[in-house]
């Protein structure tokens, strides 16, 4: 069976390039137009994939071809030192695999942020994508029976994110570094990318949880330990230490606690934290965290409507 190569968006700084992906033995098409039961089948099939471990992967980097192999779950990641300065913005990269005497080539993109002072890190579920995470039955129903075109984004979240993406930029071609970090698994990567395109959300590097490879795993999607989000956010801040960061999340899971930990470790670089209120009232423990963040000179906004977040961003001068 012909192997399938899936690439994800990568990122680079002045010294290093990071790109990643998976090699599959079996995948299923994700038809974004399907309705009801057909959509449910399509979604569940994303968790019936088969990966290939220890498979040879080749990255074209300048005049070099760099070789590595996939990990046990079919995942691969190139962390490559850059010998010469690369251009800014979104840049194409090329990865290939060899099978049956033929070379299979796939092209992806990575970002090297334009020089500036802002990076934005956002959660996905119930931060900009309406997911009803606190109600597991409703969450599963929507995931299964609502296709990507029927899924909803919160009102005014798109203009807020677009304003953050262009904040401080005079050239429309330039964008601030944007990262979507979620407890969803790599299985849902194509859905997330398609959803962000439909709603004109900023193009971003997407960092997700380890891939799952069974139907029973589907019912655990997005659940369990959230420390991987902390690790990925910490890595981004370490990778781009000269940026100032805006963190966006919600109060349905662990974002406030994770963001508080991040702010304590990076007391200079995080300038603002936004938490969406998902219930009827604000949570006492979240208000306590936000007050503590203010004592660290982090500007905070615990909001119900994105219009409040936009007004706050303007009041602190992050956006115009």
ZAMARGU-4260 file (C-alpha; in steps of 0.2 Angstrom, whole numbers, plus 5000, padded with zeros to 4 digits):
<rodrens>
0) 5000/5000/5000 | 5007/5017/4995 | 5012/5028/5010 | 5004/5045/5013 | 5014/5060/5018
5) 5005/5073/5028 | 5015/5090/5032 | 5011/5103/5045 | 5015/5121/5045 | 5032/5124/5053
10) 5042/5139/5060 | 5059/5147/5060 | 5069/5160/5069 | 5086/5167/5065 | 5096/5151/5069
15) 5084/5136/5067 | 5070/5128/5056 | 5057/5116/5063 | 5045/5107/5052 | 5035/5091/5055
20) 5022/5079/5049 | 5016/5061/5048 | 5018/5046/5037 | 5002/5035/5036 | 5000/5018/5029
25) 4981/5021/5029 | 4970/5037/5029 | 4952/5042/5025 | 4947/5057/5015 | 4939/5070/5025
30) 4924/5076/5015 | 4920/5093/5022 | 4903/5094/5013 | 4895/5078/5020 | 4880/5079/5031
35) 4874/5070/5047 | 4879/5052/5047 | 4890/5053/5033 | 4900/5067/5041 | 4900/5057/5057
40) 4908/5042/5048 | 4920/5054/5040 | 4925/5061/5057 | 4927/5044/5065 | 4938/5038/5051
45) 4951/5051/5055 | 4954/5041/5070 | 4956/5024/5061 | 4972/5029/5052 | 4987/5018/5052
50) 5005/5026/5054 | 5022/5019/5048 | 5036/5019/5061 | 5055/5021/5056 | 5051/5026/5039
55) 5064/5036/5029 | 5060/5055/5027 | 5070/5068/5017 | 5069/5087/5019 | 5076/5098/5005
60) 5085/5113/5013 | 5094/5124/5002 | 5106/5113/4992 | 5105/5099/5005 | 5094/5084/5007
65) 5093/5080/5025 | 5087/5062/5030 | 5078/5056/5046 | 5065/5043/5050 | 5048/5043/5058
70) 5045/5040/5076 | 5034/5025/5083 | 5018/5034/5079 | 5023/5039/5062 | 5027/5057/5067
75) 5043/5066/5061 | 5051/5082/5066 | 5066/5091/5058 | 5075/5103/5069 | 5088/5110/5057
80) 5101/5124/5061 | 5100/5138/5048 | 5117/5142/5041 | 5112/5158/5031 | 5098/5171/5034
85) 5081/5166/5026 | 5068/5178/5021 | 5053/5183/5032 | 5035/5178/5030 | 5028/5162/5025
90) 5040/5151/5015 | 5038/5135/5006 | 5047/5119/5011 | 5048/5102/5003 | 5049/5084/5010
95) 5049/5068/5001 | 5048/5049/5004 | 5053/5035/4993 | 5042/5020/4989 | 5043/5007/4975
100) 5057/5015/4966 | 5048/5032/4966 | 5049/5048/4975 | 5034/5055/4983 | 5035/5074/4986
105) 5025/5085/4997 | 5026/5104/5000 | 5022/5113/5015 | 5025/5130/5022 | 5034/5138/5038
110) 5034/5155/5045 | 5049/5166/5049 | 5041/5181/5058 | 5044/5198/5051 | 5054/5208/5064
115) 5042/5216/5076 | 5036/5214/5094 | 5021/5203/5094 | 5017/5185/5095 | 4999/5178/5098
120) 4995/5161/5105 | 4977/5155/5105 | 4968/5140/5111 | 4955/5133/5098 | 4939/5125/5106
125) 4928/5137/5114 | 4941/5151/5112 | 4936/5154/5094 | 4928/5138/5088 | 4911/5135/5097
130) 4913/5118/5104 | 4903/5116/5120 | 4918/5107/5128 | 4910/5107/5146 | 4896/5096/5139
135) 4904/5081/5132 | 4888/5074/5124 | 4884/5091/5115 | 4903/5092/5110 | 4902/5075/5102
140) 4886/5078/5094 | 4892/5094/5086 | 4909/5086/5081 | 4900/5071/5073 | 4884/5078/5065
145) 4890/5096/5060 | 4901/5097/5045 | 4915/5111/5045 | 4904/5123/5035 | 4890/5122/5049
150) 4902/5125/5063 | 4901/5142/5072 | 4914/5155/5076 | 4911/5167/5091 | 4904/5184/5086
155) 4918/5197/5083 | 4932/5185/5086 | 4938/5186/5068 | 4940/5205/5067 | 4949/5204/5084
160) 4961/5190/5078 | 4964/5199/5061 | 4968/5216/5071 | 4980/5206/5082 | 4988/5198/5066
165) 4992/5215/5058 | 4995/5225/5074 | 5010/5237/5073 | 5012/5232/5054 | 5012/5245/5040
170) 5014/5233/5026 | 4998/5222/5023 | 5009/5208/5017 | 5017/5206/5035 | 5009/5196/5049
175) 5013/5194/5067 | 5017/5176/5072 | 5001/5167/5076 | 5000/5150/5085 | 4984/5139/5088
180) 4988/5127/5102 | 4975/5114/5107 | 4972/5098/5116 | 4964/5091/5100 | 4974/5078/5091
185) 4984/5079/5075 | 4969/5068/5068 | 4959/5084/5067 | 4972/5095/5059 | 4964/5096/5042
190) 4947/5101/5050 | 4955/5115/5059 | 4964/5122/5044 | 4949/5121/5034 | 4938/5130/5047
195) 4951/5144/5049 | 4951/5147/5030 | 4932/5147/5029 | 4931/5161/5043 | 4946/5171/5037
200) 4956/5168/5053 | 4974/5172/5053 | 4985/5159/5045 | 4994/5151/5060 | 5006/5137/5065
205) 4995/5123/5073 | 5002/5113/5087 | 4991/5098/5093 | 4992/5083/5104 | 4999/5066/5099
210) 4990/5057/5085 | 4977/5043/5090 | 4975/5027/5081 | 4959/5019/5086 | 4940/5022/5086
215) 4939/5020/5105 | 4952/5035/5105 | 4940/5046/5096 | 4929/5047/5112 | 4944/5053/5122
220) 4948/5066/5109 | 4953/5083/5118 | 4952/5075/5135 | 4965/5070/5147 | 4981/5079/5153
225) 4984/5096/5146 | 5002/5098/5150 | 5007/5096/5132 | 4999/5113/5129 | 5010/5121/5143
230) 5025/5113/5135 | 5021/5119/5118 | 5018/5137/5123 | 5034/5137/5134 | 5043/5131/5119
235) 5036/5145/5107 | 5041/5158/5120 | 5058/5151/5121 | 5060/5150/5102 | 5055/5168/5100
240) 5062/5176/5116 | 5062/5194/5109 | 5043/5194/5105 | 5029/5201/5117 | 5015/5189/5118
245) 4996/5189/5119 | 4988/5173/5126 | 4970/5169/5122 | 4960/5155/5129 | 4944/5151/5138
250) 4938/5145/5156 | 4930/5128/5150 | 4946/5119/5154 | 4964/5123/5160 | 4969/5138/5150
255) 4969/5151/5165 | 4980/5139/5176 | 4992/5136/5161 | 4993/5154/5156 | 4997/5159/5174
260) 5011/5146/5175 | 5018/5153/5158 | 5017/5171/5165 | 5026/5167/5181 | 5040/5159/5170
265) 5041/5173/5157 | 5037/5189/5168 | 5043/5201/5154 | 5037/5194/5138 | 5018/5190/5141
270) 5009/5207/5140 | 4991/5202/5140 | 4980/5187/5144 | 4962/5185/5137 | 4950/5172/5144
275) 4933/5169/5136 | 4918/5166/5149 | 4909/5150/5143 | 4896/5149/5156 | 4882/5160/5163
280) 4894/5168/5176 | 4912/5171/5179 | 4921/5158/5188 | 4928/5163/5205 | 4945/5153/5203
285) 4947/5161/5186 | 4944/5179/5193 | 4957/5175/5207 | 4970/5170/5193 | 4967/5185/5183
290) 4969/5196/5198 | 4986/5188/5202 | 4991/5190/5184 | 4988/5209/5186 | 5000/5209/5200
295) 5013/5203/5188 | 5009/5218/5177 | 5000/5207/5164 | 4985/5216/5157 | 4970/5204/5158
300) 4952/5203/5151 | 4939/5190/5156 | 4926/5193/5144 | 4909/5185/5138 | 4909/5194/5120
305) 4923/5197/5109 | 4918/5215/5107 | 4924/5217/5125 | 4941/5209/5121 | 4943/5221/5106
310) 4939/5236/5117 | 4952/5230/5129 | 4965/5228/5116 | 4962/5245/5110 | 4963/5252/5127
315) 4980/5245/5131 | 4987/5250/5113 | 4989/5233/5106 | 4978/5236/5092 | 4971/5253/5084
</rodrens>
